[in-house]
Amino acid sequence: LNDARKVFLMIDKDESGTLSKTEIVGAVKSNKQVKKFLNNCGDENLQYLLMPSRLEKSLEALDTDQSGEIELPEWESAIENALKQKLKARADERARKAEAAARE
């Protein structure tokens, strides 16, 4: 989550503690670290911030309190969900491998 917080702070140019659509669009256009993080984070809605055609729906999904901006807890929640999905996928893969090995 430390990397997620760092990226949040990189995007939050006005240091308001929230991310506006303008800040997100600006960061996606100009900051390679932000783009790399979003590409690799594992959360579909965060990855969609990179796609202009999906930006609005992504912001709606991330903005769970409907304030019009993304707060740090909302950002971290998306990251935590992505981590849970990645861990589950790894556990499922290990189980499949163990099952295949047991059949051999």
Stockholm file with secondary structure:
# STOCKHOLM 1.0

chainA/1-104         LNDARKVFLMIDKDESGTLSKTEIVGAVKSNKQVKKFLNNCGDENLQYLLMPSRLEKSLEALDTDQSGEIELPEWESAIENALKQKLKARADERARKAEAAARE
#=GR chainA/1-104 SS CHHHHHHHHHHCTTCSSEECHHHHHHHHHHCHHHHHHHHHSCCHHHHHTTCGGGHHHHHHHHCTTCSSSEEHHHHHHHHHHHHHHHHHHHHHHHHHHHHHHHHC
#=GC SS_cons         CHHHHHHHHHHCTTCSSEECHHHHHHHHHHCHHHHHHHHHSCCHHHHHTTCGGGHHHHHHHHCTTCSSSEEHHHHHHHHHHHHHHHHHHHHHHHHHHHHHHHHC
//
